[in-house]
Amino acid sequence: MTKERIYRWIFSILAFSSLFFLLGIMITLLVQALPMFKKVGILEFIGGKYWYPTYDPASFGILPLILGSAMVTTGAAFVCIPLGVGSALYLHELAGPVQRAIMKPAIEILAGIPSIVYGFFGMVIMAPMVQRFFGIPTGFNAFTASLILGVMATPTVCSISEDALNVVPGSFKEASLALGANRWQTLVKVTIPAAGSGISTAIILGLSRAVGETMTVLMVAGGAAVIPSSIFDPVRPMTATIAAEMGEAVVGSLHFHALFAIGLVLFVITFIFNIIAEMVSRRFRERLGLGR
């Protein structure tokens, strides 16, 4: 009994420590961002069209940065959703034991590759290829960043989607086949709808990773803090701005606090993504009667 109490206290401390660190991050970001919001204002900061923190007078509008993040994340969705969900469906329904044993670890290895390696690959290989193929002035743009981010998010979407497919009771499939449906009809009409919430969770978490990625977009997105008019325009997402300018910002300056304000906005966006993913996941578990 004493051991059980000790274990319970240990795990309770670990659980609450995670909450403590999360709260600490939130407070730090909020405290450091407040001077910026007092000086500029939240609406002007978020809706401003110009990001010139070192000009005189300085402009602290992050709308171009938000649009840059939104553009590369949307582009990544067009890559990672078909690749990730399609790979999961293939592994679950079509791949044999040998293929599954080879492909599943290979896909998951992609998640372990450092982001700077993806960024280096994008700089050396993808950017010149995109520039030559489309005949554009530079290959460092939102399109190239979207491709790389989509590949990076694919293992997350694939892994969680396959887990969702595996949780679907086998009786669903057996009942469909018994009623005369073929394999394709069973997959489309029964298996995918039953795992729909789990697949949605996988997509949301994959896009959440794309939103928060730093090194890749810093290296291949182009670094232009302007409102993009095309996906082939250079952009600078919020994460890349923080990474590129934090080392040059004077501690305590308005520029310094503006970068923390960007971090706060990014934190809120990612937090919303995770809340949506948890809500969808809970709905998925309740729908299949798996409890909490």
C-alpha positions in Angstrom: 0.0 0.0 0.0 2.9 2.3 0.8 4.4 1.7 -2.6 1.1 2.4 -4.3 0.9 5.8 -2.5 4.5 6.6 -3.5 3.9 5.8 -7.1 0.7 7.8 -7.1 2.5 10.8 -5.6 5.3 10.5 -8.1 3.0 10.4 -11.1 0.8 13.2 -9.7 3.9 15.4 -9.3 4.9 14.7 -12.9 1.5 15.4 -14.2 1.1 18.7 -12.3 4.7 19.7 -13.3 3.7 19.6 -16.9 0.8 21.9 -16.1 3.1 24.2 -14.1 5.5 24.5 -17.0 2.7 25.3 -19.4 1.4 27.9 -17.0 4.9 29.4 -16.7 5.3 29.7 -20.5 1.9 31.4 -20.7 2.8 33.9 -18.0 6.2 34.6 -19.4 4.8 35.3 -22.9 2.0 37.5 -21.5 4.3 39.5 -19.3 6.8 40.1 -22.0 4.2 40.9 -24.6 2.2 43.4 -22.4 4.5 46.4 -23.1 4.0 45.9 -26.8 0.2 45.8 -26.5 0.2 48.9 -24.3 2.3 50.8 -26.9 0.7 49.7 -30.1 -2.6 48.0 -29.3 -3.7 44.4 -30.0 -5.8 45.2 -33.1 -3.2 47.4 -34.7 -0.5 44.8 -33.9 -2.4 41.9 -35.4 -4.0 43.8 -38.3 -1.1 46.0 -39.2 0.2 45.6 -42.8 3.9 46.5 -42.2 6.6 44.9 -40.1 9.5 47.3 -39.9 10.7 47.0 -36.3 14.0 48.8 -36.9 12.7 51.7 -38.9 12.2 55.2 -37.5 9.3 55.3 -36.9 9.0 51.6 -36.4 6.0 49.6 -37.7 4.8 46.5 -35.8 2.1 45.0 -37.9 2.1 41.2 -38.1 -0.6 40.6 -40.7 2.0 39.7 -43.3 3.5 37.2 -40.9 0.2 35.7 -40.1 -0.8 35.4 -43.8 2.6 33.9 -44.5 2.1 31.2 -41.8 -1.5 30.6 -43.0 -0.3 30.2 -46.6 2.5 27.7 -46.0 0.3 25.8 -43.5 -2.6 25.6 -46.1 -0.1 24.5 -48.8 1.3 21.8 -46.4 -2.3 20.6 -45.8 -2.7 19.8 -49.6 0.5 17.7 -49.3 0.2 15.9 -46.0 -3.5 15.1 -46.0 -3.6 13.0 -49.2 -0.1 11.5 -48.5 -0.7 10.8 -44.8 -4.3 9.5 -45.0 -3.6 7.6 -48.2 -0.5 5.9 -46.7 -2.6 5.0 -43.6 -5.3 3.5 -45.7 -2.8 1.5 -47.7 -1.0 0.2 -44.7 -4.3 -0.8 -43.0 -6.2 -2.3 -45.9 -3.9 -3.3 -48.7 -0.3 -3.8 -47.5 0.8 -7.3 -46.6 2.7 -8.1 -43.5 6.1 -7.7 -45.1 5.2 -4.4 -46.7 3.7 -3.1 -43.5 6.8 -4.2 -41.6 9.0 -2.2 -44.0 6.8 0.8 -44.8 5.5 1.7 -41.3 9.0 2.2 -39.7 10.2 4.0 -42.9 7.3 6.5 -42.7 7.8 7.0 -38.9 11.6 7.6 -39.4 10.6 10.8 -41.4 9.3 12.2 -38.1 12.7 11.7 -36.4 14.7 13.6 -39.1 15.8 17.1 -37.7 14.0 20.0 -39.3 17.2 21.6 -40.3 17.9 18.6 -42.5 14.6 19.2 -44.2 15.5 22.9 -44.5 18.9 22.0 -46.0 17.3 19.7 -48.5 14.8 22.4 -49.4 17.6 24.9 -50.0 19.9 22.7 -52.0 17.5 20.5 -53.9 13.9 21.7 -53.9 14.3 25.5 -54.3 16.4 25.3 -57.5 14.0 22.6 -58.9 11.0 24.8 -58.2 12.7 27.8 -59.7 13.6 26.0 -62.9 10.3 24.1 -63.3 8.1 27.2 -62.9 10.4 29.7 -64.4 10.2 32.1 -61.4 12.8 34.5 -60.0 13.5 32.5 -56.8 12.7 29.1 -55.5 12.6 30.3 -51.9 8.9 31.0 -51.5 5.7 29.8 -49.9 5.3 26.9 -52.4 8.6 25.3 -51.6 8.0 25.8 -47.8 4.6 24.2 -48.2 6.1 21.1 -49.9 8.7 20.6 -47.3 6.3 21.2 -44.4 3.8 18.8 -46.0 6.4 16.0 -46.1 7.3 16.7 -42.5 3.7 16.5 -41.3 3.0 13.3 -43.2 4.3 10.9 -40.6 2.1 12.4 -37.9 -1.0 12.2 -40.1 -0.2 8.7 -41.3 0.6 7.3 -37.8 -2.4 8.7 -36.0 -4.8 7.9 -38.9 -3.7 4.3 -39.0 -4.2 4.0 -35.2 -7.7 5.4 -35.7 -8.4 2.8 -38.5 -7.1 0.0 -36.3 -9.4 0.9 -33.5 -12.5 0.5 -35.7 -14.2 -2.8 -34.5 -13.7 -5.7 -36.9 -17.4 -6.4 -36.6 -18.2 -3.3 -38.7 -16.2 -4.6 -41.6 -17.5 -8.1 -41.2 -21.1 -6.9 -41.2 -20.6 -4.8 -44.3 -19.0 -7.7 -46.2 -21.8 -10.0 -45.0 -24.4 -7.7 -46.5 -22.8 -7.9 -49.9 -20.6 -4.9 -50.0 -17.2 -5.3 -51.7 -13.9 -4.3 -50.2 -13.8 -0.8 -51.6 -17.4 0.0 -50.6 -16.7 -1.2 -47.1 -13.6 1.0 -46.9 -15.4 4.1 -48.1 -18.8 3.7 -46.6 -17.9 2.0 -43.2 -14.3 2.1 -42.2 -13.4 5.7 -43.1 -16.6 7.2 -41.6 -16.1 5.2 -38.4 -12.5 6.4 -38.1 -13.4 9.9 -39.4 -12.9 11.7 -36.1 -9.6 10.0 -35.5 -8.4 10.9 -38.9 -9.6 14.5 -38.4 -7.5 14.6 -35.2 -4.5 13.3 -37.1 -4.9 16.1 -39.7 -5.2 18.8 -37.0 -2.1 17.6 -35.1 -0.2 17.4 -38.4 -1.1 21.0 -39.3 -0.3 22.1 -35.7 3.2 20.9 -36.3 3.4 22.7 -39.6 2.3 26.0 -37.9 5.0 25.7 -35.3 7.9 24.7 -37.5 10.8 27.1 -37.5 14.0 26.1 -39.1 12.5 24.8 -42.4 10.5 27.9 -43.1 13.4 30.1 -42.0 15.6 28.5 -44.6 13.3 28.1 -47.6 10.3 30.5 -47.3 12.2 33.5 -48.6 12.1 35.8 -45.5 10.1 38.6 -47.0 7.8 40.2 -44.4 5.2 41.4 -46.9 1.7 40.4 -47.7 2.0 37.7 -50.4 -0.1 37.9 -53.6 0.8 34.5 -54.8 2.0 31.2 -53.4 5.2 31.7 -55.4 6.0 34.9 -53.4 8.7 34.8 -50.7 7.1 35.0 -47.2 8.2 35.1 -43.6 6.0 33.1 -41.2 5.8 34.0 -37.5 8.2 31.3 -36.3 10.8 32.4 -38.8 10.5 36.0 -37.7 11.2 35.1 -34.1 14.2 32.9 -34.9 15.7 35.4 -37.3 15.3 38.6 -35.2 15.5 37.5 -31.5 19.3 37.5 -31.6 19.4 41.1 -32.9 16.7 42.6 -30.8 17.9 44.7 -27.8 16.6 43.2 -24.6 13.8 45.4 -23.2 13.2 47.2 -26.4 9.9 47.4 -28.1 11.2 45.1 -30.8 12.1 42.6 -28.2 8.6 42.7 -26.7 7.0 42.5 -30.1 8.8 39.2 -30.8 7.3 37.9 -27.5 3.9 39.1 -28.6 4.3 37.1 -31.9 5.2 34.1 -29.7 2.0 34.7 -27.7 -0.1 34.8 -30.8 1.5 31.7 -32.1 1.0 30.0 -28.8 -2.7 30.8 -28.8 -3.1 29.5 -32.4 -1.3 26.2 -31.5 -3.3 25.9 -28.3 -6.5 26.2 -30.3 -5.4 23.5 -32.7 -4.7 21.2 -29.8 -8.1 21.9 -28.1 -9.9 21.2 -31.4 -7.9 17.9 -31.7 -8.8 16.9 -28.2 -12.5 17.6 -28.7 -12.5 15.6 -32.0 -10.6 12.8 -30.4 -13.0 12.6 -27.5 -15.9 12.5 -29.9 -14.2 9.7 -31.7 -13.8 7.7 -28.5 -17.4 8.3 -27.4 -18.7 7.3 -30.9 -17.0 3.9 -30.7 -17.9 3.4 -27.1 -14.3 3.5 -25.9 -14.9 5.7 -22.9 -12.4 8.3 -21.8 
